[in-house]
Amino acid sequence: MGNYLEVLRHRVARNLLLSTLPARVAYSMVGLTIFFHVQHSIHSISTAGFALGLNGIAGAITAGARGSIMDRYGQRWPLRVLVPSYATSLIAFSFVNTRTSLLVVATILGASAPPINLSARPLWKHAVPKEILRAAYAIDATAMNGSAILGPVLATSISLSIGAEWSLRLCALLLFIGGTALASQSISKKWLPEVKPPGTRPLWKVPAMRLLMLEGAIIGFGWGSFDVGVPAAATLVHHQSLSGPIFAALSFGTVLGGLAGGLSSRKISSLKGMLLSYFAWALSAIPLFFVYPSWQLILVGFLIGIAGGPMQIFYWEVIEAVRPAGTAVSALAWIWAVEGTFASFGSAISGSIADHFGVRWTLSITPAAILLGFCVMMFGRGLLVKADRRPSAESDEAAIAASEDPTT
């Protein structure tokens, strides 16, 4: 606790934390808001899922390019261009109500999202002394996950009470405030990107990274189905208000599980910790095969978050152990690009599955994907042997830092 208070005593750290908070809340609202806006505008769950899928795949495909821009030019002008353009696109999206225009603008939104987390993450090393850097990362991750609790509730409440268009406008305002505040920080203006060592092996030539990308594709598809399956299930049973609490319970569980994982991360090797927590995560998802869309999904979502939270810490420790030198940002970005692309496919397909076959089939995709992902990791664990060790303090810090989504 003392380290956390010490972090907050630094003015630069407080400013960095507060400046990113509004944008993180906005990002946690966007997915549900897009779904509700499209569904309310043209009364089609499948089109709403397709729009969410296009938004996600555009974000995934362009994630590497947006990260490369930051690596090459720094943060100052990219943020000052991307933030207002994204906010403007959100406002424009709130006024369109035809199928084609909704799909086009949803795609533009995905492609132009400012990488707020990717921008903030490297700044912590310059905001606090090295001795309390891990505490700073933990506070930052807690703020991010806390935003994920608040955002879905706000998106659902506003969309169902006064209209999804107003939720979109609130997203635009919060994103503009947060992005502008971050870009105006002196620490952001002075940040210089990390130099990549010459002769670094491409990520796709590293067998361990290929394994992680394969697993990411499977989990991405399953999680994209969950993102659409939950609001689709709530809509079809005439309880749309359930969507926000379900996602909030998932995020709250993830916060608690992540804290637990952080406490135990040095007691076992990164690889063993990941496989054990992966197994628990797979077990926690099994009820999705059977549960009927109701308040029970809130409990299931919480349990999935509790079980999956520790795996996040171990997973990123594994990446830190097996990635090529000098690829701290690109390894994260490209794994997410693969995962995000397949998540978009899952989102796009799941709306149609819900419409034609029922929401239970849509929800069943997620536990099936998690179980398959666990099997892939078990069979390929020999490729991850470098991670079968107890992590150092430095790799713990890197793992906590890397747990933030690099595309938002």
N, C-alpha and C positions, 0 to 999 in steps of 0.2 A: 504494500500500500504506500509505503514511503517513497518508492521510486515513481509511482504514478503521480503523487503530489509534487514531486520534484520536476517531473515533465511539465506539469501545468503551471509551475512557477516561471517558466520561460515564456516570455511574451511572443517570440517567434512561433513557438509550438502552439500556443493558444490561438494565435491568428491563423495558422495553417489548418488547425482542426476545425475552427469555426467557419473558415472560408469555404471549405469543401462540403460542409454539412448540407446546405440547401440543395446543391447539385446532386448529392447522393440521394436525398429524399425524392427529388424529381425523377432520377433514373429508376428508383424502385417503384414509382407510380406508372411509368410509361407503358410497360407491357400490358397491364390490365386495362389501362385507359384506352389504348389502341383497340384492344379486343371489344370493349364495351361501345366505343364510338362507332366502329364499323358495324357491330351487331345491331345497335339501335338505329343506325342510319338506313340499312338495307335489310334488316331482319333475317340475316343469314349467319348461322354459326360457322359454317364451312368457310365462307368468305372472310369472316373475322379471324379464323385460324390461319387462313392463307395470308392475310395481311400481316399478322404477327410473324409468320414464317418468313415473308419477304423482308420485313424489318430486321429480323435476326440474321438472315443470310447476308444481307447487304452489310450489316455491321461486322460480321465475321470475315467476309471476303476483304473488306477494306481495313481490318484491324492492323495488319502488318504495315500497310502503307501509311496509315496515320501515325503508328509508332515510329516508323522510319523518319517521318517528317520531324517528329520531336527529337529523335536522335541526331538528326543532321542540323536542324536550325534552332534547337532549344525550344523553350516554351512560350516565349513572349508573343510573337506574332501569330503562331498557329492557334493559340487559345483565343486571341483577339479577333481572329477570323471565324473560327469554328463555333464559338459560343453564340455570337449574335445570329449567325446563319441558322443554327439549329433551333434557337428560340423562335426565330421568324417562321421556320418550317412547322413548328408545333402549332403556332397560332393559325397559320394557313390551313393546316390539317383540320382544325376545329371548325372551319367554315365549309369544307367540302362534304358532299353527301352522295356522290355517284360512285358506282363500283370502281370504274377505271381510275378516277382521280384519287380515291381512297388508297388503292393499291400503289399508285405511283408515288404519292407523297409518303406513304409508310416506308417505301423503299428508300426514298431520299433521306428520311429521318435516320434510318439505320446506317447509311453510308456516311453521314456527316456528323455523327455523334462525337462531341469533344471527349478525348480520353482523360477525364478528370482524375481517376484513380491512378492511371499510369503517370500522370504529371505529378501528383502529390507524393507518390511512394518514394522516389529518390530524394525528395527534399528533406525527409526526416533526418537523414545523416548529417545535414547541415543545420538542423534546427535545435538539436540537443547534443550534449556530450555523449561519447561512445558508451560510457558506463551505464547510461539509462536508455540506450537506443531500443533495446528489446521491449522495455516498458512503453516507450513511445509507439512502437509498432502495435503493441497489444491494445493501447487506447485507440489507435487509428482503426484497427480491425473491429473493435467493439462499436465504434461510431458508425462504421459501414454497415455492420449487421443490424445495429439498432435502427438505422434508416430503412433497412429492408423490412423491419417490423411495422414501422409507421406508414411507409408508402402505400402498400396494398390496402390498408384500412382506409386511408385518405382517398385513394383512387376509387374504391368501391362505394364509399359513403357519398362522395361528391357525384359520381357518375349516376348513381341510382336515385339521388335526391333532386339535384338541380340540372343534371345532364353531363355527359362525358365531355362535351365541348368545353365546359368550365374547368374540368379536371385537366384537360390539355393546356388551357391557358395558365392555370396555376403551375403546371410543370414548366412551361416556358419562363414564367417569372422567376421561379426558384432556380432554374438552370442558369438564367442570365445573371442573377445575383451571385450565385456561388462561383460560376465560371469567371465572371468579371473580378470578383474579390480575389480569387486565386491568381489570376493573371497580373493583378496589381501588387502582389506581395513582392517585396524586394528580393526575397530568397528565390522566388520563381524567375525573376528577371535575370538573376546572376547565375542560374544553374547551367552547368556545362555537362553534356552527355558523356557517358563512359566510352573510352576508346576501345575498339575491338581489336584484339591481337591478330597479327597476320598469320595466315596458315590455319585458321580455325576450321575444323571439319564442318561441313553442312549438316544441319540437324537430321535431314532425312537419310544420312549415311551412318547414323549411330543407331544400332539395333534397339537399344533400350528406349530411345526416343520414338522409334517407329512403333514399339509396343505400346507406349503411353498414348500415342496418337490413335492407334487402333481402339484402345480402351476408351479414349475420349470420344471417338465417333459413336461408339455403342451407347455410352452414358448420355452423350449429347442428344441422340435421337430419343432416348427414353425420357430425358428431362424436358425436352421440347414438347413431348406428348403430355407430360404432366402440366406444363404451363397452360396448355389449351384444355386439357381434360378437366381440370378443376372448375374453371368458369363455365365450360360447356355443361358439365354435370350439374352445377348449381342452377344454370339457366333452364335446362330441360326439366328439372324438378321444381321450377318456379321458386327458387330460393337463391337468387343472385347475390344476396347480401352475405352468403356463406363464403364467397371467394376470398374476400379480404381477410377474415379471421383465420382461414385455413393457411394462407401464405404467411400471415403474421405468426401463427403458431409454429410453422416450419422454421421461420427465421429465428424466433425466440429459442427454439430447441437447438438450432445450430450454434447460437451464441453460447448457451450453457455447455453443449458438447465440446465446442472448441476450447473453452476455458479448461474443461476437464482434460482434454487432449494435451493442452499446453503444460499442465502440471505433471503429466506422466511421460512426456516426450523423451526424457533422457534415461528412463528406466529400462527401455528395451530398444532394439535397433529400429531404424526408420522403416525398413522393409517389413519386419515382423509386426510392428505397430500398425502399419497400413493394412496388412492382410487381415489381422485380427479385427480391426475396426471396420474393414470392408465387409467381413463376414457378418458382423453385427448389423451393419447398414442393410445388407441383403435380407437378413431375417426381419428387420423392422418394416421393410417394404412389402412383404408377402401379404399382409392384410388388404392391400390394394386390389388383389385378385378377387376379394370376396365382399368388401364393404360396400354398402349402398350409399349413394350420395346423400349425406345428412351431416349432422353435427359430429358424427363419428369420424369424419374426415379431418376434423380439427385435431382430435386426439392422435390419429394416425400420422398426420403431418408433423405434430410435435415430436412423436417418437422417432420418425425418420430423421428429423433435425438433430435430436439428441444423439442418435447412433452415427449419423454422418458427420457431425461436427468434429470429433477427434480425427477422423480420417483426413480432413482438410490439412491439418498440421503435418501429419506423417506423409501425405501425398507430396506436399511441396518440399519436404525434406528429401524425399526420394528423387525428385526432379533436380534439386541442388546437387545431389550426389552423382547423378549419371549424365547431366547435360555437359556439352563441350565447353571449354573455357571461353569466357568472354561472351556468353549468350544468355546472361541473366534476364534480359528483357525479351529478346527474340524467342527464346525457348518457351517462355510463358505465352507470348503473343501467338505463336504458331500452334501450340497445343490448343489454346482457346479458339483459334481460327477453325481448326478441324472440329472441335467440339461444338462451337457455335454454328457452323455450317450444318452439321447433322441435327442439331437442336432445331434449326429452322425447318429442315425437312420434316422432323417429327411434328412441329407445330402446324405446318401446312397440311399434312396428311391427317392429323388427328381430328380436326374439325369435321372432315368428311366422314371419318369412321364413326364419330359420335352421331352424326346425322343419320347415317344409313344402317349402322349395326348396333348403336347404343353406347352410352357413356362408359359402361363397365368394360367394354373392349378397349376403349381409349385409355382408361386408367390402368388396365392390365399390362399395357406396353411398358410402363415404368418399372415395375418389379421384375419383369422378364429381362429388361435391359440391364438392370443392376445385377441380377444373378449371372447373366452372360458375361458382364464385365468382370465380375469376381472370378469366374472360371478362366477368363483370358489372363488375368493377373497371376492366378495360381499356376497355370501351365507355363507361363513365360517368366516366372520369377527368377529363373537362372540368369536372365539378361539384366536383372536389377541387382546383382550380387554386390555391386559397389555400395549400395544403400543398406546392406546387411551389417550395420555397425551403429554404435551409439553416436548421435550427432554432436558436433562441437557447438560451443556457444555461437560461433559465427554462422554456422549453417542453420541453427535455430532462428537467429535474427533474419536471415535471408528467407527462410521458409515462412515466417509470420508476415514478412513484408510482401512476399509473392502471393499471398492468399487473396489479394484483391484483384478484382476483375480488371484486366489491362485495357479493355476496350471502352470503358465508361469513365 
